[in-house]
Structures are given as C-alpha cells and as structure tokens.
Amino acid sequence: YPFTGFSGALGPKLKEGDGQIPEGIYKIEYLNPNSSYHLSMKINYPNAFDKKMGQADRRTKLGFDIFLHGKSVTIGCIPLGDRGIEEIFYLIAKNGRRNTQVVIAPWDFREREDSPEITSVNWEADLYTQVRNALAPISAQTPKKAAVPPQKTTEIGKEKSSQ
C-alpha cells in the first residue's frame, strides 16, 4: 500500500523524535478502531533488528508508538489513507494479527533492484536484504495510487508457516 503522507528522508528510523518512518519487518501489536486517524494498528517498532543495530551504534531512545493509520499526515508513523487502512484493518482482523507481517520499504524491491545509500549507518545492506527477502514471495500487485507519489510502501502479507 502506498503511503499518503511522509516525514523524514529515505532510511530507517534511528531515534525518538527524528520524524523518520521505520523501515524493516514488523508485527502488529494491536488494532485500534478508535483512532484519531480513522483506524490504526500499532507495530512492534523497535523490533529485534532495530534494537540490535541501536546497541551496536550506541544509540538509545530509538522511539516508540509507531502506527499504521488512516488520513495523510505523519511525523514518523505510516499514513495509508482511510480506504487503505480500512482494507488492511479488515484483512488483519479477519486473518489475525499474529499471522501478519508488515514490511516497510523505501520502495518496492520487487520492481527496483537498487537500494538507498544511507550514509548515517553502515548496516543498511543487511536491512534491505532482509526487506527484499521478505517481499520476494509476495505477489507484486500494485494497489491503487495514493494522492501523494509513494516513496515508501508497506506490504502486508501472511507469514510462511515453518510446518
């Protein structure tokens, strides 16, 4: 799903208050039907990878309370517009948040082979390899375009079972 609003620049969220939108692979912690932004879903930012990289870089206060939500405004969350969040909210409510992985990428790596060069960290290749691998099994069906040209996208997909 394309973002309907942006803050920060391409590259991962590094600290609380930086206005960056996280990049990586996340889980849904809970659904919020009473959001000020139509509907919302909290993701588990910072995840294990974010925490590991923060520790390696000696960064603390990585941030918290990151949501996928409706509307088109953000200072670090992921706005998907009201229609987009309704579709995703329904799918996750129906299929279960534990069966869902959220992949947040600077662009669709199934359509572009390059990765952003992020000079503020030295682990972006690891991050984008993980994201690229998570997107690979998901069909590259592009949702309807948002009003704002997407720079980052969120893919919602079912996790593969290890059984």
C-alpha positions as CSV (number, residue, x, y, z in Angstrom):
1,Y,0.0,0.0,0.0
2,P,1.4,3.4,-0.9
3,F,1.9,6.0,1.8
4,T,-0.4,9.0,1.7
5,G,2.0,11.3,3.7
6,F,5.7,11.4,4.5
7,S,8.1,12.7,7.1
8,G,11.8,12.4,7.3
9,A,14.0,11.1,4.5
10,L,14.7,7.7,3.0
11,G,16.4,5.5,5.5
12,P,15.5,3.8,8.8
13,K,14.2,5.4,11.9
14,L,17.2,5.9,14.3
15,K,15.9,7.7,17.3
16,E,12.9,9.1,19.1
17,G,11.7,12.4,17.6
18,D,13.7,12.1,14.3
19,G,10.5,12.2,12.3
20,Q,11.7,9.1,10.3
21,I,9.3,6.3,9.3
22,P,10.7,2.9,10.3
23,E,12.0,0.5,7.6
24,G,12.0,-3.2,8.2
25,I,9.9,-6.2,9.1
26,Y,7.4,-5.8,11.9
27,K,4.5,-7.4,13.7
28,I,1.1,-5.9,14.5
29,E,0.8,-5.4,18.3
30,Y,-2.9,-4.4,18.3
31,L,-5.7,-2.9,16.3
32,N,-7.2,0.4,17.3
33,P,-10.7,1.0,16.0
34,N,-11.0,4.3,17.9
35,S,-8.0,6.1,16.4
36,S,-7.9,9.9,15.8
37,Y,-6.6,8.9,12.4
38,H,-9.7,6.9,11.3
39,L,-8.3,3.4,12.2
40,S,-4.8,2.4,13.3
41,M,-2.6,-0.5,14.1
42,K,0.5,-0.4,16.3
43,I,3.6,-2.1,15.0
44,N,6.4,-3.5,17.2
45,Y,8.9,-0.8,16.4
46,P,11.7,-1.1,17.6
47,N,11.9,-4.8,16.6
48,A,14.9,-7.1,17.5
49,F,16.9,-5.9,14.5
50,D,16.3,-2.2,15.3
51,K,17.4,-2.8,18.9
52,K,20.5,-4.8,17.9
53,M,21.6,-2.1,15.5
54,G,20.8,0.6,18.1
55,Q,23.0,-1.2,20.6
56,A,25.8,-1.7,18.0
57,D,25.7,2.0,17.2
58,R,25.4,3.0,20.9
59,R,22.0,4.7,20.2
60,T,19.4,4.8,22.9
61,K,15.8,6.1,22.9
62,L,15.0,4.5,19.5
63,G,11.4,5.7,19.6
64,F,8.1,4.0,20.2
65,D,4.3,4.2,19.4
66,I,4.6,3.7,15.7
67,F,1.2,3.1,14.0
68,L,-0.1,2.3,10.5
69,H,-3.2,4.6,10.3
70,G,-5.6,6.4,8.1
71,K,-5.5,10.1,6.9
72,S,-2.5,11.6,5.2
73,V,-0.4,13.2,8.0
74,T,2.6,11.9,9.9
75,I,5.6,12.8,12.0
76,G,7.0,9.2,11.9
77,C,4.0,6.9,11.7
78,I,2.7,5.3,8.5
79,P,-0.3,7.0,6.9
80,L,-2.1,4.8,4.4
81,G,-5.3,6.9,3.8
82,D,-8.7,6.0,5.1
83,R,-9.5,3.5,2.4
84,G,-6.1,1.8,2.6
85,I,-6.3,1.4,6.4
86,E,-9.8,0.1,6.2
87,E,-8.7,-2.7,3.8
88,I,-5.7,-3.6,5.9
89,F,-7.6,-3.4,9.2
90,Y,-10.3,-5.8,7.8
91,L,-7.8,-8.3,6.5
92,I,-5.8,-8.3,9.8
93,A,-9.0,-8.5,11.9
94,K,-10.2,-11.5,9.7
95,N,-6.8,-13.3,9.5
96,G,-5.3,-12.5,12.8
97,R,-2.5,-10.1,13.8
98,R,-0.3,-13.0,14.8
99,N,-0.5,-14.3,11.2
100,T,0.6,-10.9,9.7
101,Q,4.0,-9.4,8.9
102,V,4.4,-5.7,8.0
103,V,7.2,-5.0,5.5
104,I,8.1,-1.3,5.3
105,A,10.4,-0.4,2.5
106,P,11.7,2.8,0.9
107,W,10.3,1.4,-2.4
108,D,9.1,-1.8,-3.9
109,F,12.3,-4.0,-4.2
110,R,10.3,-6.4,-6.4
111,E,10.3,-3.6,-9.0
112,R,13.7,-2.0,-8.3
113,E,17.0,-3.7,-7.7
114,D,18.8,-0.8,-6.2
115,S,18.8,0.2,-2.5
116,P,19.1,3.6,-0.9
117,E,22.6,4.6,0.2
118,I,22.2,5.6,3.8
119,T,25.4,7.4,5.0
120,S,24.4,7.6,8.6
121,V,24.6,3.9,9.2
122,N,26.8,1.0,8.0
123,W,24.2,-1.7,8.2
124,E,21.7,-0.6,5.5
125,A,22.7,-3.5,3.2
126,D,21.7,-6.0,5.9
127,L,18.4,-4.2,6.4
128,Y,17.5,-4.0,2.7
129,T,18.5,-7.6,2.2
130,Q,16.0,-8.7,4.9
131,V,13.3,-6.5,3.4
132,R,14.0,-7.7,-0.1
133,N,13.8,-11.3,1.0
134,A,10.5,-10.7,2.9
135,L,8.9,-9.1,-0.2
136,A,10.1,-11.8,-2.7
137,P,7.3,-14.4,-2.1
138,I,4.6,-11.7,-2.1
139,S,2.9,-11.0,-5.5
140,A,3.8,-7.6,-6.9
141,Q,0.2,-6.4,-7.3
142,T,0.3,-2.6,-7.0
143,P,-2.7,-1.1,-5.1
144,K,-4.4,2.0,-6.5
145,K,-2.2,5.1,-6.4
146,A,-2.4,7.5,-3.5
147,A,-2.7,11.2,-3.9
148,V,1.0,11.6,-2.9
149,P,3.5,9.8,-5.0
150,P,4.8,6.9,-2.9
151,Q,8.4,6.9,-1.7
152,K,7.9,4.2,0.9
153,T,5.5,1.4,0.7
154,T,4.1,-1.1,3.2
155,E,3.4,-4.7,2.2
156,I,1.1,-6.6,4.4
157,G,1.5,-10.4,3.9
158,K,0.8,-13.7,5.6
159,E,3.8,-15.2,7.3
160,K,5.0,-18.5,6.0
161,S,4.5,-21.4,8.4
162,S,7.5,-23.4,9.3
163,Q,5.4,-26.6,9.3
